Amino acid sequence: MPTEPPPPLYEQECPEDEALESSALTNDPQILIIPATDSLRFQQGYLGAQGEHAAIEGELQVKGAQGNRWRKLTMDLCTTETAYARSIELGHARIVLYDSQNERDDGAPLPSSFPFAIPLTPDMPQCIHTPQSALAHVLTATLHPTDEASPPLTKALTVHTRRFISHTHTLGIHPIKRSIDVPTRVEVEVPRTTFTAFEPVPVYVTVPSPRRELVVEAGFRLRNIKAEIFRTIRVRRGDDDAEFDMPMDSESDSDDEHIHGEDPLGISLPPQEKASEPSSSSSHAAPREPAAVYKTVISRSGALCRFHTSLPVRLRFLLHQSSPTSSPSDATRPLPAGEFGPLDSDTECGCITQSTLMHSVAFRIRIHATFRNTSTHTERVSTISIPINFLPPPAPLPEVEEWMETAYHKKHDRPPARTVRGDDPEAAPHYDEGEAGPSYVANGEPPPFEERDAPPSFAEASTSSRLPTFLESEQEIYVPSSEDGSMEPLPAHPQHVIEGEGVLFGFPASAQSTALGGG
């Protein structure tokens, strides 16, 4: 009988565990950076709005710190823009939360909680995050030891900012029309090219009745029409990047011709790399780094439709910025450890048109009309692209609590000249002197109770030992029928009202026609 081989010898595969255990046994304190207790975001105030002031506010908690070991605690807010191993500092602010030299009692322990507030400049941009670059605002807490030879203890956390515009800012109506004539005419109209973030974008598509030859002889059929909002984030690769400075309006629609609405919603496409040709003067010239362009479909809508013999096809779309995340996705990026992600997220970072030193964010509306050729059994997609701008959302109006507004009116409103009191039906009755009350009768018995005030009889008296049966409780439920005229009809679903629709531009929702009902 053969002997069994000895068991294998295993080596430790995770030496990091020992490092974690050893670090846990040290006396280094734990630093936590969290928003204020009454907020879920670090930013307070409406950044960019006229007459408003914004700041990054929160609370710094230090646990397990010895007072005589640490001499100073600082908080820094640094705004940096990084791309292709380049970094530019856009802003930096520092505040001192604790300094042992300013403390009266030298032996006092280090406090465990430090509220902080760092003002933001009005031109502070919104952060941008891509897999290869970022415009980020980083909070860094630094605990300086008393021994200058020892390294300081730091904790960094990325915070996100939101810009706003004044609530008095208005956007005028300037209708824009675009059309194509191949293979048939398709017209697209928008009320303007500038919108505020998270504002619905109305798009009106009209397909006139085609020529008879196109349908009968060529065999073209209209299948569907799609509308989407397309976001493009460009990352500058160098100072001589001419493509980065090119206006978004001058972009060709070559990319739209082969991308026809099949991109996943809310997922950024891989960056397009465009390498320049080497110089003719030197055959060994090194090519420049490729440009990174991240494209994401952040909203999409569509409808099935077909040609009509005499009536045009009319479709009205309302597009919303409903992307699950506003930053280009990166499946290889690990999740941050130890950060409070749900408290402050990047879901609103790339929602406005913005241009900085290394990044530019632009938006377009793309309309895709899909035609089918029944003769060759092929499909053709015609695309119309309209560049648009998204401004920050308007700052909400200042609201006063109801109790404060009521107290203000009670204090400042002029009292009435006289008070008129009405009869109170529930007040006690008044009897003249010497008049018998209603309970007085000849036999001395009180009058019977009214039906609504009568107590239950002994047979129907409720007790805790018996609950109503299902049939008994069901009899008390009144379900009105559809023919019951006493019941008010349910209110209709409110539709979004667009000022000027059907008069200055487009057509109302009631005028839509997909020609699927006949013709």
C-alpha positions in Angstrom: 0.0 0.0 0.0 1.6 3.3 -1.1 2.2 5.9 1.5 0.3 9.2 1.1 2.4 12.3 0.3 2.9 14.8 3.1 0.5 17.7 3.2 1.6 20.8 1.2 3.2 23.7 3.0 1.4 27.0 2.5 3.1 30.4 2.6 1.4 33.5 3.9 -0.2 35.2 0.8 -1.5 38.3 2.6 1.4 40.1 4.4 -0.8 43.2 4.4 -2.8 41.7 7.2 0.2 41.8 9.5 0.8 45.4 8.6 -2.8 46.2 9.4 -2.6 44.5 12.7 0.7 46.2 13.6 -0.7 49.6 12.7 -3.8 48.9 14.8 -1.6 48.3 17.8 0.2 51.7 17.5 -0.9 54.7 19.3 -1.8 56.8 16.2 -5.2 58.5 16.6 -8.0 58.0 14.2 -9.2 61.0 12.1 -12.6 61.3 10.6 -13.9 64.1 8.3 -17.7 64.2 8.1 -20.3 66.8 7.1 -22.1 68.8 9.6 -24.7 67.0 11.8 -27.6 68.7 10.0 -26.4 68.1 6.4 -25.5 65.4 4.0 -23.1 67.5 1.9 -20.0 69.4 2.8 -20.9 72.4 0.6 -23.2 75.0 2.3 -24.6 77.9 0.4 -25.1 78.5 -3.3 -21.8 78.8 -5.0 -21.8 81.2 -7.9 -25.2 82.9 -7.3 -25.2 86.6 -7.1 -25.1 87.9 -3.5 -24.6 84.4 -2.1 -21.6 83.0 -0.1 -20.6 79.3 -0.1 -18.3 77.3 2.1 -17.1 73.8 2.8 -18.4 73.0 6.3 -18.1 69.9 8.3 -16.7 68.4 11.5 -13.3 66.9 12.1 -13.2 64.1 14.8 -10.0 63.0 16.3 -10.1 59.8 18.4 -7.4 58.4 20.6 -5.0 61.4 20.5 -2.8 62.3 23.4 -2.7 66.1 24.1 1.0 66.3 24.9 2.0 64.5 21.7 0.4 66.8 19.2 1.0 70.5 18.9 -1.1 71.6 15.9 -4.1 70.6 13.8 -4.7 72.1 10.3 -7.3 71.7 7.6 -6.5 72.4 4.0 -8.8 72.6 0.9 -6.8 72.2 -2.3 -8.3 72.4 -5.8 -6.1 70.7 -8.4 -6.5 69.6 -12.0 -4.5 66.6 -13.1 -4.2 64.9 -16.5 -1.4 62.9 -18.2 1.0 63.1 -15.2 0.5 66.9 -15.1 -0.9 68.8 -12.2 -2.1 72.4 -11.8 -3.1 73.9 -8.5 -6.2 76.1 -9.0 -6.7 77.1 -5.4 -5.5 76.5 -1.8 -6.9 77.5 1.6 -5.7 76.5 5.1 -7.2 77.1 8.5 -5.7 76.2 11.9 -8.1 74.2 14.1 -5.8 73.7 17.1 -2.5 75.2 18.2 -1.1 74.2 21.6 0.8 77.5 21.8 -2.5 79.4 21.9 -4.0 77.2 24.6 -4.0 78.6 28.2 -3.7 75.1 29.8 -0.6 73.3 28.4 -1.7 70.0 29.9 -5.2 70.1 28.5 -6.1 67.1 26.3 -6.7 67.5 22.6 -10.4 68.1 21.9 -12.1 65.3 20.0 -14.3 67.4 17.7 -13.5 70.4 15.6 -16.1 72.1 13.5 -14.6 73.9 10.5 -15.7 76.1 7.6 -13.6 77.1 4.6 -15.0 79.8 2.3 -15.2 79.1 -1.4 -14.3 81.7 -4.1 -17.1 82.6 -6.5 -15.2 81.3 -9.5 -14.7 77.8 -8.0 -15.5 75.2 -10.7 -17.4 72.1 -10.3 -15.3 69.0 -10.0 -14.8 66.6 -13.0 -13.7 63.0 -12.7 -12.5 60.7 -15.5 -10.5 57.5 -15.4 -7.4 59.4 -16.6 -7.8 62.9 -15.2 -9.7 64.8 -12.5 -10.5 68.3 -11.3 -10.9 67.6 -7.6 -11.4 69.4 -4.3 -9.5 67.6 -1.6 -9.9 68.2 2.2 -6.7 67.3 4.0 -6.5 67.2 7.8 -2.9 67.3 9.2 -2.0 66.5 12.8 1.5 67.9 13.5 3.4 66.1 16.3 5.3 67.9 19.0 8.5 66.1 17.9 9.4 67.8 14.6 11.4 64.8 13.6 8.3 62.6 13.6 6.1 62.5 10.4 2.7 64.2 10.6 -0.5 62.3 10.5 -2.8 63.2 7.6 -6.3 62.3 6.3 -7.6 63.3 2.9 -11.1 63.3 1.6 -12.5 64.4 -1.8 -15.5 66.7 -1.6 -17.8 67.7 -4.4 -19.0 71.2 -5.3 -22.2 72.5 -7.0 -22.6 75.8 -8.8 -25.8 77.8 -9.0 -27.1 80.9 -10.8 -29.3 83.6 -9.4 -33.0 82.8 -9.2 -33.7 86.0 -11.1 -31.7 84.8 -14.1 -34.1 84.2 -17.1 -33.5 82.4 -20.4 -35.1 83.9 -23.4 -36.8 82.0 -26.2 -34.7 81.7 -29.4 -36.1 78.8 -31.5 -33.5 76.8 -33.5 -34.4 74.6 -36.4 -32.2 71.9 -38.1 -33.2 69.7 -41.0 -32.0 67.0 -43.4 -33.3 66.1 -46.8 -31.8 62.7 -47.4 -33.5 60.2 -47.9 -36.5 62.4 -46.9 -37.0 65.6 -45.0 -36.7 65.5 -41.2 -37.1 68.7 -39.2 -35.9 69.2 -35.6 -36.7 72.3 -33.5 -35.7 73.3 -29.9 -36.9 76.5 -28.1 -33.4 77.6 -27.3 -29.9 76.2 -27.0 -29.2 77.2 -23.4 -30.9 75.4 -20.5 -30.4 75.0 -16.8 -29.2 71.7 -15.4 -32.0 69.2 -14.6 -34.4 71.3 -16.6 -36.4 69.2 -19.2 -35.3 69.8 -22.7 -38.2 69.8 -25.2 -37.4 68.5 -28.7 -39.9 68.7 -31.6 -39.4 66.4 -34.6 -41.5 66.6 -37.8 -41.3 64.2 -40.7 -43.5 65.5 -43.6 -45.2 63.1 -45.9 -42.6 61.7 -48.3 -42.6 61.6 -52.0 -44.6 58.7 -53.5 -41.5 57.5 -55.5 -39.5 57.1 -52.3 -42.1 54.7 -50.7 -43.4 52.9 -53.8 -40.4 52.6 -56.0 -37.4 52.8 -53.6 -39.3 50.9 -50.8 -38.3 53.2 -47.9 -40.1 52.8 -44.6 -39.8 54.9 -41.4 -39.2 52.7 -38.4 -38.5 54.9 -35.4 -37.1 58.2 -34.2 -34.8 58.5 -31.2 -33.7 61.6 -29.2 -30.8 61.8 -26.8 -28.6 64.1 -24.9 -24.9 63.4 -25.5 -22.1 64.6 -23.2 -18.5 65.0 -24.3 -15.6 65.5 -21.9 -12.3 66.4 -23.5 -9.0 66.2 -21.6 -6.1 68.4 -22.8 -3.0 66.4 -23.6 -0.6 69.4 -23.8 -0.1 73.1 -24.3 -0.1 72.7 -28.1 -3.4 70.8 -28.2 -5.3 72.6 -30.9 -8.2 70.2 -30.9 -8.9 71.1 -27.2 -9.3 74.8 -28.1 -11.6 74.0 -31.1 -15.2 75.2 -30.5 -17.6 72.5 -29.9 -19.9 73.9 -32.6 -17.3 73.3 -35.2 -17.2 69.5 -34.5 -18.1 67.4 -37.4 -20.9 64.9 -37.1 -18.8 62.0 -38.4 -19.0 60.3 -35.0 -22.7 60.6 -35.0 -23.0 58.8 -38.3 -21.7 55.5 -37.0 -23.1 55.9 -33.4 -26.8 55.8 -33.8 -28.4 55.6 -30.4 -27.2 52.1 -29.3 -24.8 53.4 -26.6 -25.7 52.2 -23.1 -27.4 55.0 -21.1 -25.2 56.6 -18.4 -22.1 54.6 -19.4 -19.2 56.5 -21.0 -17.6 55.2 -24.2 -13.9 54.3 -24.3 -11.8 57.4 -25.0 -11.1 58.1 -28.6 -7.4 58.3 -29.3 -6.2 60.5 -32.1 -2.4 60.3 -32.7 -0.9 62.9 -35.0 1.4 61.9 -37.9 5.1 62.4 -37.4 6.7 65.5 -38.8 8.1 65.3 -42.3 11.4 67.0 -41.3 12.3 64.1 -38.9 11.3 60.5 -39.5 12.0 59.7 -35.9 9.8 62.4 -34.3 7.9 61.0 -31.3 4.1 61.2 -31.7 2.2 63.3 -29.3 0.1 61.7 -26.6 -3.4 60.7 -27.8 -6.3 62.9 -26.8 -8.9 61.5 -24.4 -12.5 62.2 -25.3 -15.2 60.6 -23.1 -18.7 60.4 -24.6 -21.7 59.5 -22.5 -25.5 59.3 -23.3 -27.1 60.9 -20.3 -30.7 60.9 -21.5 -32.7 59.0 -24.2 -36.2 58.8 -25.5 -37.9 57.5 -28.7 -41.0 56.3 -30.4 -42.1 53.9 -33.2 -43.6 55.6 -36.2 -44.2 55.3 -39.9 -44.9 57.4 -42.9 -48.4 58.8 -43.5 -49.8 59.4 -47.0 -51.0 62.9 -46.3 -50.2 63.9 -42.7 -46.7 64.6 -41.2 -45.3 62.6 -38.3 -44.9 64.8 -35.2 -43.1 63.7 -32.1 -42.5 65.8 -28.9 -39.7 64.6 -26.6 -38.8 65.8 -23.1 -35.3 64.9 -22.2 -34.0 65.0 -18.6 -30.6 64.6 -17.2 -31.2 61.3 -15.5 -27.8 59.7 -15.5 -27.1 57.4 -12.5 -23.6 59.0 -12.3 -22.3 62.1 -13.8 -18.7 61.0 -14.0 -17.4 58.8 -16.8 -17.4 55.2 -15.5 -14.2 53.3 -14.9 -14.7 49.7 -14.1 -11.0 49.2 -13.0 -11.1 52.0 -10.4 -11.4 50.5 -6.9 -13.9 51.8 -4.4 -12.5 54.3 -1.9 -11.8 52.7 1.5 -12.8 54.5 4.6 -14.7 57.3 2.9 -18.4 58.2 3.5 -19.4 57.9 -0.1 -23.2 58.2 0.3 -22.8 61.5 2.2 -21.2 63.4 -0.7 -21.2 61.9 -4.2 -20.3 62.9 -7.7 -23.7 62.5 -9.2 -23.9 66.2 -10.2 -20.4 67.0 -11.1 -20.5 66.8 -14.9 -24.0 68.2 -15.4 -23.1 71.7 -16.7 -21.1 73.1 -19.6 -17.7 74.0 -18.3 -14.2 74.7 -19.6 -11.1 74.8 -17.5 -7.3 74.5 -18.2 -7.4 70.8 -18.8 -11.0 69.8 -19.2 -14.0 70.9 -21.2 -17.6 69.6 -20.8 -20.0 70.0 -23.7 -23.5 68.7 -24.6 -25.4 67.9 -27.8 -28.9 66.8 -28.7 -28.8 64.0 -31.3 -31.9 62.9 -33.3 -31.7 59.6 -35.1 -34.3 58.7 -37.7 -34.1 55.0 -38.7 -35.3 54.1 -42.2 -35.6 50.6 -43.7 -35.3 49.7 -47.4 -37.6 46.8 -48.1 -35.9 46.2 -51.5 -32.4 45.6 -50.1 -33.4 44.7 -46.5 -31.0 47.3 -45.1 -31.4 50.1 -42.6 -30.3 53.7 -42.8 -29.9 56.1 -39.9 -30.0 59.8 -40.4 -28.7 62.0 -37.6 -29.2 65.6 -36.7 -27.0 67.1 -34.0 -27.6 70.4 -32.2 -25.0 71.7 -29.6 -26.6 73.0 -26.4 -25.3 74.5 -23.1 -26.3 73.6 -19.6 -26.1 76.3 -17.0 -26.1 75.6 -13.2 -29.5 75.3 -11.6 -31.0 78.4 -10.1 -30.6 78.9 -6.4 -33.9 78.4 -4.5 -35.8 81.3 -3.1 -35.2 82.0 0.6 -37.9 80.3 2.6 -39.2 81.5 6.0 -40.6 78.9 8.4 -44.4 79.0 8.9 -44.3 79.8 12.6 -41.9 82.7 12.0 -44.1 84.1 9.2 -47.2 83.8 11.4 -45.5 85.5 14.3 -44.4 88.3 12.0 -48.0 88.9 10.8 -49.3 88.9 14.4 -46.8 91.5 15.4 -47.0 93.8 12.4 -50.5 93.5 11.0 -53.0 96.2 12.0 -55.7 94.9 14.4 -59.3 95.1 13.2 -61.4 98.1 14.3 -64.0 95.9 16.0 -64.5 92.2 16.7 -67.6 90.4 15.4 -68.3 87.2 17.2 -70.7 84.6 15.7 -72.9 82.3 17.5 -71.1 79.2 18.7 -73.4 76.2 18.4 -71.4 74.2 20.9 -71.6 76.9 23.6 -73.6 76.2 26.8 -77.3 77.3 26.5 -78.4 80.4 28.3 -81.5 80.4 30.5 -83.3 83.3 32.0 -83.7 83.5 35.8 -86.6 81.4 37.0 -86.9 79.4 33.7 -86.9 75.6 33.9 -84.2 73.9 31.9 -84.9 71.2 29.2 -84.3 68.4 31.7 -87.2 69.5 33.8 -90.4 67.5 33.3 -93.3 66.6 35.5 -92.2 63.1 36.3 -88.6 64.3 37.0 -87.0 62.0 34.4 -84.3 63.6 32.1 -85.1 63.7 28.4 -83.8 61.0 26.1 -80.5 61.3 24.4 -80.3 62.4 20.8 -79.4 59.6 18.4 -76.0 61.0 17.6 -75.1 61.4 21.3 -76.7 58.2 22.6 -74.4 55.7 24.2 -74.3 52.1 22.9 -76.8 49.7 24.4 -75.6 47.0 26.7 -76.0 44.3 24.0 -73.8 46.3 21.6 -71.3 47.6 24.1 -67.8 47.0 22.9 -65.6 44.7 25.0 -61.9 43.8 24.7 -62.8 40.1 24.5 -64.5 40.2 21.1 -63.1 41.7 17.9 -65.3 42.2 14.8 -65.3 39.4 12.2 -64.1 39.9 8.7 -67.6 40.0 7.3 -68.7 42.6 10.0 -65.8 44.9 9.3 -66.3 44.5 5.5 -69.9 45.7 5.8 -68.7 49.0 7.1 -66.5 49.7 4.0 -68.1 51.7 1.4 -66.7 51.4 -2.1 -68.4 53.8 -4.6 -69.2 52.5 -8.0 -68.0 54.2 -11.2 -71.5 55.5 -11.8 -71.7 57.2 -8.5 -72.1 60.9 -9.2 -71.4 62.0 -5.7 -67.7 61.1 -6.0 -65.4 63.6 -7.6 -63.3 62.4 -10.5 -59.6 61.7 -10.0 -57.4 64.6 -11.0 -55.7 64.2 -14.3 -51.9 63.6 -14.3 -50.4 67.1 -14.6 -48.4 67.7 -17.7 -45.3 69.8 -17.9 -46.3 73.2 -19.3 -43.7 74.9 -21.5 -44.1 78.6 -22.0 -44.5 79.5 -25.7 -45.1 76.0 -26.9 -47.4 75.8 -29.9 -47.2 79.6 -30.4 -43.6 80.6 -30.7 -42.1 77.2 -31.4 -43.1 73.5 -31.7 -46.5 72.0 -31.0 -48.3 70.8 -27.9 -48.4 67.2 -26.8 -52.0 66.8 -28.1 -50.7 67.5 -31.6 -48.4 64.5 -31.7 -48.9 61.9 -34.5 -46.9 58.8 -35.1 -49.1 57.6 -38.0 -49.4 54.1 -36.4 -53.1 54.3 -36.1 -53.7 54.2 -39.9 -52.9 55.8 -43.2 
